[in-house]
């Protein structure tokens, strides 16, 4: 609990916020399962786990909440068992569903979660779908992903504080060069390979920011994205975006 003093002087209240937090995780792969692992270890005890996949042998090089004994099991079921082993009393609601629309999320998650983690790498437009649902429900959302040579976490978007994904993306895209925009538009598919340490460090940093946000209401990636260049071991933070939507401003 002493570590929470880095986030707020009221560590008792901060710990209670973690203990009572209700967290949704969309995508239980190399980012999502590790974020859930860290949140459970920090004290979070109530999760909604959304994924339609089963544990496969090629997952085991980076999805460290699963073992060979889990092969063939739904990830929702395997991760729920792991989280309960890490944190006694942890409760997980597993939802086996591939999310492609706002309706899928409405059928999968309650509207009163404290935060949703968007960690699935398919379909390519999923972050926007999650963001649309979050805007409708007023749910804070955190995003994370790993590409070839770079890891991204954030932004943490809180609709109650005037933030939205659409304005963040619009501002971010406006800062790209024409060449960067062209490359991005032709790189919508997820990375063709994954590396355990890369996934783990990004998931851990995302979890760190989520814990800070739950405890204090703010974190380094509130309204902006962090990027880790693995080849240079350099972290950069994008500019904080300002939402101009009339429905959220």
TAJOSUL-V696508 format. One record per pair of residues at least 12 apart in sequence whose ideal C-beta (glycine too) atoms are under 6 Angstrom apart, sorted by the first residue. I is the first residue (numbers start at 1). J is the second residue. Records with the same first field share a line. If there is no record, write none. Layout:
I: J / J
//
This chain:
1: 15
4: 215
7: 212 / 215 / 216
8: 215 / 216
14: 215
17: 214 / 215
18: 42 / 43 / 44 / 214
19: 43
21: 44 / 114 / 214
22: 46 / 113 / 114
23: 44 / 47 / 115
24: 48 / 109 / 113 / 116
25: 49 / 117
26: 50 / 99 / 118 / 120
27: 119 / 120
28: 49 / 51 / 75 / 79
29: 63
30: 62 / 63 / 194 / 199
31: 119 / 144 / 203
32: 119
33: 63 / 65 / 79
34: 200 / 203
35: 117 / 203 / 206 / 207
37: 65
38: 207
39: 207
40: 83 / 86 / 87 / 90
41: 86
42: 211
45: 87 / 89 / 90
46: 91
47: 92
48: 93 / 109
49: 76 / 79 / 92 / 94
50: 95 / 108
51: 75 / 76
52: 96 / 97 / 98
53: 75
54: 72 / 74
55: 70 / 71 / 73 / 75 / 78
61: 196
62: 194 / 196 / 199
65: 79 / 82
66: 78
74: 96
76: 94 / 96
77: 94
80: 92 / 94
95: 108
100: 123
102: 129 / 132 / 133
105: 133
111: 137
113: 139
115: 140
116: 139 / 141
117: 142
118: 130 / 141 / 143
119: 144
121: 190
124: 188
127: 143
131: 165
135: 159 / 164
138: 159 / 160
140: 158
141: 157
142: 156 / 210
144: 202 / 206
146: 198 / 199 / 202
147: 191
148: 191
149: 230 / 231
150: 227 / 229
151: 198 / 202 / 228
152: 225 / 227
153: 202 / 205 / 206 / 226
154: 221 / 224 / 225 / 226
155: 168 / 221 / 223 / 224 / 225
156: 213 / 219 / 221 / 222
159: 248
162: 243 / 248 / 249
163: 223 / 243
164: 243 / 245 / 248
167: 241 / 243 / 244
168: 241
171: 241
198: 230
209: 221
223: 240 / 241
224: 237 / 238 / 240
225: 238
//
